[in-house]
C-alpha cells in the first residue's frame, strides 16, 4: 500500500507504471533528436510522400505539443503579462525546424494519407501534412516547366458563393479591390494564385478543395473540411461590392468520391428538424436527462429501442475514505492555472489538466478534478468530466456490430465526450469467460495496448524521464455494468484503431473519493464518424484465434488483433 495525497492507494498498473515527478529542464548537452519521437521519427521518404500512419503521427505530435504550450501559457498568464502567444505557431515552428512533417513534395491531386472528410482545426495542421502549404493564402500552387497550376484552395465561406448543389463551389479570386494608398477602386490582377487558377481552368488538372466552416464552439474560429478533388469548369469576372473586378471560378467535384461537405449539410438539416432524419426511432433517447438530445436511428432493420434505464452517472458501491479531512480546494469562484496553492492543482503534479477551452492536455495516471467538497463554483474549469454531454449524439444500428454511437458535431482531439455510466459491480459476479453482462462490461483490469498521445518533452527541453507516465494508475480495479443502467457510452463499439480513449478521473464527496471513467477524443473526429475505443483483452490469444470468453473483432482496422474482451 502506498500513501498518496493523504490516503492509502494500491496501484493497479496497466502494462507498466512509472513514478511521476515534476517536470525538469534538459541539460544543454541533451539535444533533440527527431528519432526520439514516437515511431522512430520520420524518414526522408516519409517526409516527401506520407501515408495514413505518418499523417496521424504528425497531427498527433503537433496537437499534443500545442496543448502543452497552451497549458504553459495559461499558467504563465497568472504571474506575468508576457504570456506565450500563438501556441499553434510555436508548435508548428518546432516541428518544421526538425523536418517533422510529411508530404513536403508538392503534387497535383490527392495527398497520401489524407482522407476525404478529414477535419482540421488549424491551418498549420494542413501545412504539416502537405494538404495546403499556404499558411495564410487561400490558393496553393506550383510552377512546373514554366507553367503555373493550382494545387488546392481553401474556401473561407465569406466571399465564395454557396450553391444548393453540394458538388459545386463558386470561388472568388484573391486580391483587394481598392488601393490602400489612395483608396481607389481597382480590379483583381491575373497573377500568382489567380494566374494558377486560370491555367488550371485551361489544363483541367485536379484541385484539392478545403471548405472553411464556422466553429460552433469558438465562433471566431473555423473548422477546415477536406472535401476532395474538383476541376474548374468555368471562370469569369464580375463586379464586387466595392465596384472592382473580381475573378470567379466554378469548381465542380469529381464523381465517385466519399461524401464530406454533404454530410455536414445533412447534419444541419437534421438538427433543425429531427423528423427529417431517415430511420429515426426516438428524437431523444435520454428523455431530457442530457443537455443535448440523443437521437436513436435504425436504417438497417426493424429492431426497435434497446431496453435499459438511461442513467448518466455512476452508481458506486465501493468508495474509499480519505486520510485527511480537508480534501477540497479553497479556490474562489474557479481554480486558476498556475496557482500552486490550489490543492487540486497540486494533486495534478502542479499542472492544470485542461486548457482554457476544456481540452485535456495529456493522458495521466489519474486526473484529479474538483468535486462537491471544493469551494470553487460548479462552473470551475477543473470539472470537465462532470458537465455532461456537450455534443449532440446519435445511437445508430450498424450492419454487423449491433448498435453504435456517433456525434452530429465535430469533436476536437482531447475533448471530453462522456463518462462511462452504470453500476459498479464486484469481480466475483463476473464470469471469467464473459458470462455476466459481457456486452456491457467495462473492466479496468483488462490488458490494453499502449499508445502514445502526449507531447514529446524533448521538443520543449523537458526531461522525458520526469514527465508523467501514460500508463494508468487505478486506485482499485473498477468494473462497470451498463446492461440495466447506462448512458450513451454503453453503445460505443470496440476498435483496435480507436478514435476515443478512456481516462481515470477522481474527485471527492463527503470525505470519500470516487473513481470515474471519462472518454476523450484521441484525434479530431468529423461528424457522423463512429466513436470507438479499445475494449482491451482479458488474456493473450494464441495462434491468432479468439480464446474462450473473447469476441471476434469486426473493426476492419489494418491493426486488428482479431479478438477483444
WOHUWO-V71692 format. One record per residue. N is the residue number from 1. BURIAL is I if it has 9 or more other C-alpha atoms within 8 Angstrom, else O. Layout:
BEGIN
n: <N,N>
burial: <BURIAL,BURIAL>
END
This chain:
BEGIN
n: <1,2,3,4,5,6,7,8,9,10,11,12,13,14,15,16,17,18,19,20,21,22,23,24,25,26,27,28,29,30,31,32,33,34,35,36,37,38,39,40,41,42,43,44,45,46,47,48,49,50,51,52,53,54,55,56,57,58,59,60,61,62,63,64,65,66,67,68,69,70,71,72,73,74,75,76,77,78,79,80,81,82,83,84,85,86,87,88,89,90,91,92,93,94,95,96,97,98,99,100,101,102,103,104,105,106,107,108,109,110,111,112,113,114,115,116,117,118,119,120,121,122,123,124,125,126,127,128,129,130,131,132,133,134,135,136,137,138,139,140,141,142,143,144,145,146,147,148,149,150,151,152,153,154,155,156,157,158,159,160,161,162,163,164,165,166,167,168,169,170,171,172,173,174,175,176,177,178,179,180,181,182,183,184,185,186,187,188,189,190,191,192,193,194,195,196,197,198,199,200,201,202,203,204,205,206,207,208,209,210,211,212,213,214,215,216,217,218,219,220,221,222,223,224,225,226,227,228,229,230,231,232,233,234,235,236,237,238,239,240,241,242,243,244,245,246,247,248,249,250,251,252,253,254,255,256,257,258,259,260,261,262,263,264,265,266,267,268,269,270,271,272,273,274,275,276,277,278,279,280,281,282,283,284,285,286,287,288,289,290,291,292,293,294,295,296,297,298,299,300,301,302,303,304,305,306,307,308,309,310,311,312,313,314,315,316,317,318,319,320,321,322,323,324,325,326,327,328,329,330,331,332,333,334,335,336,337,338,339,340,341,342,343,344,345,346,347,348,349,350,351,352,353,354,355,356,357,358,359,360,361,362,363,364,365,366,367,368,369,370,371,372,373,374,375,376,377,378,379,380,381,382,383,384,385,386,387,388,389,390,391,392,393,394,395,396,397,398,399,400,401,402,403,404,405,406,407,408,409,410,411,412,413,414,415,416,417,418,419,420,421,422,423,424,425,426,427,428,429,430,431,432,433,434,435,436,437,438,439,440,441,442,443,444,445,446,447,448,449,450,451,452,453,454,455,456,457,458,459,460,461,462,463,464,465,466,467,468,469,470,471,472,473,474,475,476,477,478,479,480,481,482,483,484,485,486,487,488,489,490,491,492,493,494,495,496,497,498,499,500,501,502,503,504,505,506,507,508,509,510,511,512,513,514,515,516,517,518,519,520,521,522,523,524,525,526,527,528,529,530,531,532,533,534,535,536,537,538,539,540,541,542,543,544,545,546,547,548,549,550,551,552,553,554,555,556,557,558,559,560,561,562,563,564,565>
burial: <O,O,O,O,O,O,I,I,I,I,I,I,I,I,O,O,I,O,O,I,O,O,O,O,O,I,O,O,O,O,O,O,O,I,I,O,I,O,O,O,I,I,O,O,O,I,I,I,I,I,I,I,O,I,I,O,I,I,I,I,I,I,I,I,I,I,I,I,I,I,I,I,I,I,I,I,I,I,O,O,O,O,I,I,O,O,I,I,O,I,I,I,O,I,I,I,O,O,O,I,I,I,I,I,O,O,O,O,I,I,I,I,I,I,O,I,I,I,I,I,I,I,I,I,I,I,I,I,I,I,I,I,I,I,O,O,O,I,I,I,I,I,O,O,O,O,O,I,I,I,I,I,I,I,I,I,I,O,O,I,O,O,O,O,O,O,O,I,I,I,I,I,I,I,O,O,I,I,I,O,O,O,O,O,I,I,I,I,O,O,O,O,I,I,I,I,I,I,I,I,I,O,O,O,I,I,I,I,I,I,I,I,I,I,I,O,O,O,O,O,O,I,I,I,I,I,I,I,I,I,I,I,I,O,I,O,O,O,I,I,O,O,O,I,I,I,I,I,I,I,I,I,I,I,O,O,O,O,I,I,I,O,I,I,O,O,I,O,I,I,O,O,O,I,O,O,O,O,O,I,I,O,I,I,I,I,O,O,O,I,O,I,I,I,I,I,I,I,O,O,O,O,O,O,O,O,O,O,O,I,I,I,I,I,O,O,O,O,O,O,O,I,O,O,O,O,I,I,I,I,I,O,O,I,I,O,I,I,I,O,O,I,I,I,I,I,I,I,I,I,I,I,I,I,I,O,O,I,I,I,I,I,I,I,I,I,I,I,I,I,I,I,I,I,I,I,O,O,O,I,I,I,I,I,I,O,O,I,I,O,I,I,I,I,I,I,I,I,O,O,O,O,I,I,I,I,I,I,I,I,I,I,I,I,I,I,I,I,I,I,I,I,I,I,I,O,O,O,O,I,O,O,O,I,I,O,I,O,O,I,I,I,I,O,I,I,I,I,O,O,O,O,I,I,I,I,I,I,O,O,I,I,I,O,O,I,I,I,I,I,I,I,I,I,O,O,I,I,I,I,I,I,I,I,I,I,I,I,I,I,I,I,I,I,I,I,I,I,I,I,I,I,I,I,I,I,I,I,I,O,I,I,I,I,O,I,I,I,I,I,I,I,I,I,I,I,I,I,O,O,I,I,I,I,I,I,I,I,O,O,I,O,O,O,O,I,O,O,I,I,O,O,I,O,O,O,O,O,O,I,O,I,I,I,I>
END
